Amino acid sequence: MPDGEERKRDQPDTPDAGGPQDPQETETARRRRRAQFLRELHEAKALRDRVQPRRARAARMRQAMRMRTFRW
């Protein structure tokens, strides 16, 4: 294996992995990554519901039953 490939693999992928940076920027980056993750999660759940309609309907029915039997 050439040395160039080995060095690339050993380097961290994230820019803030090298050391402490501005906490506000880190918080902003964390919120951005979280928002992206939640968008992708919602998209994946929607896709799963489209490709498995029977399972999605059963899950909706179970959730409705839980909500009907929940005591305030």
C-alpha positions as CSV (number, residue, x, y, z in Angstrom):
1,M,0.0,0.0,0.0
2,P,1.5,3.4,-0.9
3,D,2.2,5.8,1.9
4,G,-0.3,8.4,0.5
5,E,-3.3,6.2,1.0
6,E,-2.3,5.2,4.5
7,R,-1.9,8.8,5.5
8,K,-5.4,9.7,4.1
9,R,-7.0,6.9,6.1
10,D,-5.3,8.0,9.3
11,Q,-6.5,11.6,9.1
12,P,-9.7,12.5,10.9
13,D,-12.7,13.2,8.7
14,T,-14.2,15.9,10.8
15,P,-12.7,19.4,10.8
16,D,-13.2,19.9,14.6
17,A,-11.6,16.6,15.6
18,G,-8.2,18.3,15.8
19,G,-8.9,20.3,18.9
20,P,-11.3,22.6,20.7
21,Q,-12.9,25.3,18.6
22,D,-15.4,28.0,19.2
23,P,-18.3,26.4,21.2
24,Q,-21.0,28.3,19.3
25,E,-19.7,27.0,16.0
26,T,-19.6,23.5,17.3
27,E,-23.2,23.8,18.6
28,T,-24.3,25.2,15.2
29,A,-22.6,22.3,13.4
30,R,-24.2,19.8,15.8
31,R,-27.7,21.3,15.2
32,R,-27.1,21.2,11.5
33,R,-26.1,17.5,11.6
34,R,-29.0,16.7,13.8
35,A,-31.5,18.4,11.5
36,Q,-30.0,16.6,8.5
37,F,-30.3,13.3,10.4
38,L,-33.9,13.9,11.3
39,R,-34.8,14.8,7.7
40,E,-33.2,11.6,6.4
41,L,-34.9,9.5,9.1
42,H,-38.3,11.0,8.3
43,E,-37.7,10.3,4.6
44,A,-36.7,6.7,5.3
45,K,-39.8,6.1,7.4
46,A,-42.0,7.6,4.7
47,L,-40.4,5.3,2.1
48,R,-40.8,2.3,4.3
49,D,-44.5,3.1,4.8
50,R,-44.9,3.4,1.0
51,V,-43.3,0.1,0.2
52,Q,-44.9,-1.9,3.1
53,P,-48.5,-0.5,3.3
54,R,-49.9,-3.5,5.3
55,R,-47.2,-3.1,8.0
56,A,-47.7,0.7,8.1
57,R,-51.4,0.3,8.5
58,A,-51.0,-2.2,11.3
59,A,-48.5,0.2,13.1
60,R,-51.1,3.0,12.7
61,M,-53.8,0.8,14.2
62,R,-51.6,-0.2,17.1
63,Q,-50.7,3.5,17.8
64,A,-54.4,4.5,17.7
65,M,-55.2,1.7,20.1
66,R,-52.5,2.9,22.5
67,M,-53.8,6.5,22.3
68,R,-57.4,5.3,23.0
69,T,-56.4,3.3,26.0
70,F,-54.0,6.0,27.5
71,R,-55.3,7.5,30.7
72,W,-54.6,11.2,31.4
